[in-house]
Amino acid sequence: MYEEIGYAKDLVWMRRCLELASQARGCTAPNPMVGCVIVKHGEVIGEGFHPKAGQPHAEVFAIEAAQTPDPQATQGATLYVNLEPCNHFGRTPPCTEAVIRAGIIRVVVGSIDPDVRVSGSGIDRLRAAGIEVTVGVAEAECQELNEAFIYRIQHQMPFGILKYAMTLDGKIATSTGHSYWITGELARREVHDLRAGCEAIVTGGNTVRQDNPHLTTHGLTTHSPLRVVMSRSLDLPQDLHLWNVNETHKTLVVTFPKQNLPMQAYLRDRQVEILELDRLSPKLVMQELLKRGCNTVLWECGGNLAASSIAEGVIQKVYAFIAPKIIGGNSLFSPVAELGHQQMTQALDLSRTNIRTFGNDWLITGYL
């Protein structure tokens, strides 16, 4: 009967965990997004989510909520969590011990934690304490929510997303370079939401010279990702939106050593961070962002940098916005520049594709 009735009930509470976890979207890196629900006699008695690294985990918040004002309330309850409870000392104590102390008799886990410090040991610890553990409820949904965290753990590299907008005939700008706006307001709002789930956005010097972008969430969330500009020459205008830096909106410029020192001085005066690298490449930038704890990095750039990022293997997912417009012409403004492919059979196929509409525009997503 569990397969029909029990799983259906577990699915409801697990999806509530995912809703809770999503409230901290873009804020938890390098940690995953985790939500937790505690149920007793068919009623929720406590819930919580992990807000950011260094703060208590979701299980702790849920247990505290359930035990207020009755410390015995969690005795005999069931705990739902979308990711396996941790079983090691990090910035916070092991969640497994908090669950055991709370008198929880059953734990339902969405997916196993890929971190070798956890990966099954959390479940083993709970079972050793006599707690019934069910694993794999809404597993695909749980893994999709934390796909960037899982990728970073498994590959020691942030999860890269390439986003671009183009017309129906494959142009990202007119022959003069003008590109505002290809898509409509609803599609642009979706881009702002996409940024809200990332820790960094990477763009190139040509894009900032041509478009003068903000690269923010435009007030959609209080969180705003780090803005990263790759520029070999540092021949950039001084009146860019990206140089408006504050506690929320920060900018990092990556360039060659000792390049355009007067511009470097100007940027540092504006609190823009400068990183000098002997070689500018998407992979090196991603390695730097890995050190900074990024799970998800969004690439919003021109065709040349997009091609380089694909060629160096730092793009795992593509967001392609397509507007039902035709510009025409022989413009070189393509969303992805030369990849060296001579045959159609060499084209890169996207898997798990999905199509959505935003007003008159389409969004095609898929995995490389």
Secondary structure by P-SEA (a helix, b strand, c coil): cccccaaaaaaaaaaaaaaaaaccccccccccbbbbbbbcccccccbbbbcccccccaaaaaaaaaaccccccccbbbbbbcccccccccccccaaaaaaaacccbbbbccccccccccaaaaaaaaaabbbbbcccaaaaaaaaaaaaaaaaaccccbbbbbbccccccccccccccccccccaaaaaaaaaaaaaccbbbbcaaaaaccccccccccccccccbbbbbbcccccccccccccccccbbbbbbbccccaaaaaaaaaaacbbbbbbccccaaaaaaaaaaacccbbbbbccaaaaaaaaaaccccbbbbbbcccccccccccccccccccccccccccccbbbbbbcccbbbbbbcc
